[in-house]
């Protein structure tokens, strides 16, 4: 495991599911974790209670990543309190599934705002801080849905494909500043993000995965920590899939 002592790591969607696993891995590796949550204060408190041994390394802040003013205020706090921002993990994401012909504009826009515009706003502010020190790691959590397309997820697929395009473009813009920008693309992962799916559909999805199982949040976290490490210094603009061969 890499040593992240002295590193400041900002993670959106940090207190549940995949984000929770990523946060715990960074905490265990010695990082100062600034965790962002949208509004579930109960889940945030549970996260703190479960990680009392890392209390001195945790700061949780509420922020709507799709709101430009809130994001700017968040980064102003980080710039004031911490010497540097070393890693940003854009993990916050939502689903509003519906067949396209029946999808409301609100369902479309909510997903694009959080998943794609949120990534843009967070990455923009992170780059401004990282450029000061000519170092940084930005990791965007995308999805194989971006290339596969699933019925009922036109909004989600579009947002995730947009993240990949943003990643590849930004990677070229900041490469000379020693900032890398990559995606981790989890397939079907056992979290509450998919618990609302019909069980018959879940069984069908498992059949689609060559490994015939869903992944774990810790398996995704392993990929994130690798891309955030010094070992990944020459990796940028790429998508690392954690999908069991999907």
C-alpha positions as CSV (number, residue, x, y, z in Angstrom):
1,X,0.0,0.0,0.0
2,X,1.3,3.5,-0.9
3,X,1.9,5.9,1.9
4,X,-0.3,9.0,1.6
5,X,0.8,10.6,4.9
6,X,1.0,14.4,4.4
7,X,-1.3,14.2,1.3
8,X,-4.7,15.9,1.2
9,X,-7.4,13.9,-0.6
10,X,-10.8,15.4,-1.6
11,X,-13.5,12.8,-2.3
12,X,-17.1,13.6,-3.4
13,X,-19.8,11.2,-2.4
14,X,-17.4,10.1,0.3
15,X,-19.6,8.6,3.0
16,X,-21.6,5.8,1.1
17,X,-20.9,2.9,-1.2
18,X,-17.9,3.2,-3.4
19,X,-16.9,6.6,-2.0
20,X,-17.0,5.2,1.5
21,X,-14.6,2.4,0.5
22,X,-12.3,4.9,-1.2
23,X,-12.3,7.2,1.8
24,X,-11.4,4.4,4.2
25,X,-8.5,3.2,2.0
26,X,-7.0,6.6,1.9
27,X,-7.5,7.1,5.6
28,X,-5.7,3.7,6.2
29,X,-2.9,4.9,4.0
30,X,-2.4,8.0,6.2
31,X,-4.1,10.7,4.0
32,X,-6.0,13.7,5.3
33,X,-9.4,13.1,3.8
34,X,-11.9,15.9,3.0
35,X,-15.1,14.1,2.3
36,X,-18.0,15.8,0.5
37,X,-21.6,14.7,1.0
38,X,-24.7,16.1,-0.7
39,X,-27.2,16.0,2.1
40,X,-27.4,12.7,3.9
41,X,-26.2,13.8,7.3
42,X,-27.1,10.5,8.9
43,X,-24.8,8.6,6.5
44,X,-22.1,11.2,7.2
45,X,-22.4,10.7,10.9
46,X,-22.3,6.9,10.5
47,X,-19.1,7.2,8.5
48,X,-17.5,9.3,11.3
49,X,-18.7,6.8,14.0
50,X,-17.3,3.9,12.0
51,X,-13.9,5.5,11.6
52,X,-13.2,7.0,15.0
53,X,-9.6,5.7,14.8
54,X,-9.0,8.1,12.0
55,X,-10.9,11.1,13.5
56,X,-8.0,13.4,13.2
57,X,-7.7,12.7,9.5
58,X,-11.3,13.3,8.6
59,X,-13.1,16.5,7.6
60,X,-16.6,16.2,6.2
61,X,-18.2,19.1,4.3
62,X,-21.7,19.3,2.8
63,X,-21.7,20.6,-0.8
64,X,-23.9,20.3,-3.9
65,X,-21.2,19.6,-6.5
66,X,-23.5,20.9,-9.2
67,X,-23.7,24.4,-7.6
68,X,-20.9,26.6,-8.8
69,X,-21.0,28.9,-5.7
70,X,-21.0,26.0,-3.3
71,X,-18.1,24.4,-5.0
72,X,-16.1,27.6,-5.1
73,X,-16.7,28.1,-1.3
74,X,-15.6,24.5,-0.7
75,X,-12.3,25.0,-2.4
76,X,-11.8,28.3,-0.7
77,X,-12.0,26.5,2.6
78,X,-9.5,23.8,1.4
79,X,-7.1,26.4,0.1
80,X,-7.2,28.3,3.5
81,X,-6.8,25.2,5.7
82,X,-4.5,22.9,3.8
83,X,-1.1,23.4,2.4
84,X,-2.0,21.7,-0.9
85,X,-4.7,19.6,-2.6
86,X,-3.0,16.4,-3.9
87,X,-5.8,14.2,-5.0
88,X,-9.4,14.8,-6.2
89,X,-11.8,11.8,-6.6
90,X,-15.0,12.8,-8.4
91,X,-17.3,10.0,-7.1
92,X,-20.6,11.8,-6.6
93,X,-23.3,10.5,-8.9
94,X,-27.0,9.9,-9.2
95,X,-29.4,7.9,-11.3
96,X,-32.9,8.9,-12.5
97,X,-33.8,5.9,-14.7
98,X,-36.5,6.1,-17.3
99,X,-37.0,5.1,-21.0
100,X,-35.9,8.1,-23.1
101,X,-39.4,8.6,-24.6
102,X,-40.8,8.8,-21.0
103,X,-37.9,10.7,-19.4
104,X,-38.7,14.2,-18.1
105,X,-36.3,17.0,-18.8
106,X,-35.8,17.2,-15.0
107,X,-34.7,13.6,-14.9
108,X,-32.3,14.3,-17.7
109,X,-30.9,17.5,-16.3
110,X,-30.5,16.4,-12.7
111,X,-28.2,13.5,-13.8
112,X,-26.2,15.7,-16.1
113,X,-25.9,18.4,-13.5
114,X,-24.6,16.1,-10.8
115,X,-22.5,13.6,-12.7
116,X,-21.0,15.7,-15.5
117,X,-21.3,19.4,-14.5
118,X,-20.3,18.4,-10.9
119,X,-17.1,16.8,-12.3
120,X,-16.4,19.9,-14.4
121,X,-16.8,22.3,-11.5
122,X,-14.8,20.2,-9.0
123,X,-12.0,19.5,-11.5
124,X,-11.8,23.1,-12.5
125,X,-11.2,24.3,-8.9
126,X,-8.9,21.4,-8.2
127,X,-6.7,22.3,-11.2
128,X,-6.3,25.9,-10.0
129,X,-5.0,24.6,-6.6
130,X,-2.9,21.8,-8.0
131,X,-1.1,24.1,-10.5
132,X,0.3,26.1,-7.6
133,X,2.4,23.1,-6.6
134,X,2.7,21.5,-10.0
135,X,1.4,18.2,-8.7
136,X,-2.0,16.5,-8.6
137,X,-4.1,13.5,-9.3
138,X,-7.7,13.8,-10.5
139,X,-9.7,10.6,-10.7
140,X,-13.2,10.6,-12.1
141,X,-15.5,7.6,-11.4
142,X,-17.3,6.8,-14.7
143,X,-19.1,3.6,-15.8
144,X,-19.0,1.0,-18.6
145,X,-22.6,2.2,-19.3
146,X,-20.8,5.0,-21.2
147,X,-19.8,2.6,-23.9
148,X,-22.5,-0.1,-23.5
149,X,-25.7,1.8,-23.1
150,X,-28.4,0.3,-21.0
151,X,-32.2,0.8,-21.6
152,X,-33.6,3.4,-19.3
153,X,-30.2,5.1,-18.7
154,X,-29.7,7.5,-21.5
155,X,-29.1,10.3,-19.1
156,X,-26.7,8.3,-17.0
157,X,-24.8,6.9,-20.0
158,X,-24.5,10.4,-21.5
159,X,-23.1,11.8,-18.3
160,X,-20.6,9.1,-17.9
161,X,-19.4,9.3,-21.5
162,X,-19.1,13.0,-21.0
163,X,-16.8,12.4,-18.0
164,X,-14.5,10.3,-20.2
165,X,-14.3,13.0,-22.8
166,X,-13.6,15.6,-20.2
167,X,-10.9,13.4,-18.6
168,X,-9.1,12.9,-21.9
169,X,-9.2,16.6,-22.7
170,X,-8.1,17.8,-19.3
171,X,-5.3,15.3,-19.2
172,X,-3.7,17.0,-22.2
173,X,-4.2,20.5,-20.8
174,X,-2.5,19.9,-17.5
175,X,0.1,17.3,-18.3
176,X,3.1,19.7,-18.2
177,X,2.0,20.7,-14.7
178,X,2.6,17.1,-13.4
179,X,-1.2,16.6,-12.9
180,X,-2.6,13.4,-14.1
181,X,-6.3,12.9,-14.9
182,X,-7.8,9.4,-15.2
183,X,-11.1,7.5,-14.9
184,X,-11.9,4.4,-12.9
185,X,-14.9,2.6,-14.5
186,X,-16.6,0.3,-12.0
187,X,-19.0,-2.3,-13.5
188,X,-21.7,-3.8,-11.3
189,X,-20.6,-3.2,-7.7
190,X,-22.5,-4.4,-4.7
191,X,-23.6,-1.1,-3.1
192,X,-26.9,0.5,-2.2
193,X,-26.7,2.3,-5.6
194,X,-28.1,-0.8,-7.3
195,X,-30.4,-2.2,-4.5
196,X,-33.5,-0.7,-6.1
197,X,-33.0,-2.9,-9.2
198,X,-35.5,-5.7,-9.8
199,X,-34.0,-9.0,-8.6
200,X,-34.6,-10.7,-12.0
201,X,-32.8,-7.8,-13.6
202,X,-29.9,-8.3,-11.1
203,X,-29.7,-11.9,-12.1
204,X,-29.6,-11.0,-15.8
205,X,-26.8,-8.4,-15.1
206,X,-24.7,-11.1,-13.3
207,X,-25.0,-13.3,-16.4
208,X,-23.6,-10.5,-18.4
209,X,-20.4,-10.3,-16.3
210,X,-17.8,-12.9,-17.4
211,X,-16.7,-13.4,-13.8
212,X,-20.4,-14.1,-12.9
213,X,-20.4,-11.9,-9.9
214,X,-20.6,-8.2,-8.9
215,X,-17.5,-6.5,-7.7
216,X,-16.9,-5.0,-4.2
217,X,-16.3,-1.4,-3.3
218,X,-12.8,-2.3,-2.0
219,X,-11.9,-3.6,-5.4
220,X,-12.7,-0.2,-6.9
221,X,-10.8,1.6,-4.1
222,X,-7.7,-0.4,-5.0
223,X,-7.8,0.9,-8.5
224,X,-8.3,4.5,-7.3
225,X,-5.4,4.4,-4.9
226,X,-3.1,3.0,-7.6
227,X,-3.9,5.9,-10.0
228,X,-3.4,8.3,-7.2
229,X,0.0,6.9,-6.4
230,X,3.5,7.8,-7.5
231,X,3.5,4.5,-9.4
232,X,1.0,5.9,-11.8
233,X,2.9,9.0,-12.7
234,X,3.0,8.2,-16.4
235,X,-0.6,7.2,-16.7
236,X,-3.0,10.0,-17.7
237,X,-6.1,10.3,-19.9
238,X,-7.0,6.7,-19.6
239,X,-9.9,4.6,-18.3
240,X,-9.2,1.8,-15.9
241,X,-12.1,-0.7,-15.9
242,X,-13.0,-2.6,-12.8
243,X,-15.8,-4.6,-14.3
244,X,-15.1,-8.3,-14.2
245,X,-14.6,-8.3,-18.0
246,X,-17.9,-6.7,-18.8
